[in-house]
Structures are given as C-alpha cells and as structure tokens.
Amino acid sequence: MGTNYRKTQILVPDLGATEDWCIKIPMMKSLGISVRIFDFLERNASEEQRYSGLDIADYLVSELTPQGILEGMMQRNPALRKLVETFDMELVGVSEMTEEECRKYSDCTPYSDT
C-alpha cells in the first residue's frame, strides 16, 4: 500500500546555464524524472550579475544581508563605494529610518514603490 506520486525536481541553474539545462529536460523526462526550471535569475539579473555568473546562493546572500543591501546601494551609486573605500568605512547596521528621523533631515523623503 505505498503512495504512488511523482515529485517534481526544481532546477535552479546559474546565470547563463538555463538554456543548457532546458536542453537536458527531455532526457530527464524520458527517465521518468519530473523537472521544472526556476528561471528567476535569468529574468531579473543585472548585466553585472550576468557577467559574474551569479547563482541562487550568491543572489540570496547579496540581496538579503545588510552587506548585500550596502553592495546594492554602491552598485547603484559608485560615489558611495568611493566614499566607503576612501574612509575605510564599515557597515555596523541597517534599519529603516523612522518618520521622525526623516523629518530631521530636510532633504529626506520616505521612499515608496508606488
């Protein structure tokens, strides 16, 4: 009385390798392996990320850690990288500014995606 079900394997290729893995899918299916491609990186990566051959672990680390947040800011604004490097600055924390902190700075406007 075993349970007869097929699990689908999710493939998460490095950037630039998605097409190679897509070519292998028919062979895997012919062996009874159910697979799907998770192509989030291919659809969303920057040119720099593509050049470096980013994988999903690199992406998650770079996007979800305080250091990743800083790195993203420095990629968008090279002057920030120069400032950090020139003064040998180090990240001590990341937090959203409160409305009170925003009011404290005359040019601070809360950011909104909408």
Sequence and secondary structure as in RCSB ss.txt:
>XXXX:A:sequence
MGTNYRKTQILVPDLGATEDWCIKIPMMKSLGISVRIFDFLERNASEEQRYSGLDIADYLVSELTPQGILEGMMQ
RNPALRKLVETFDMELVGVSEMTEEECRKYSDCTPYSDT
>XXXX:A:secstr
       EEEE   TT HHHHHHHHHHHHHTT EEEE  HHHHH  HHHHHHT  HHHHHHHHHSHHHHHHHHHH
H HHHHHHHHHTT          HHHHHHSTT       
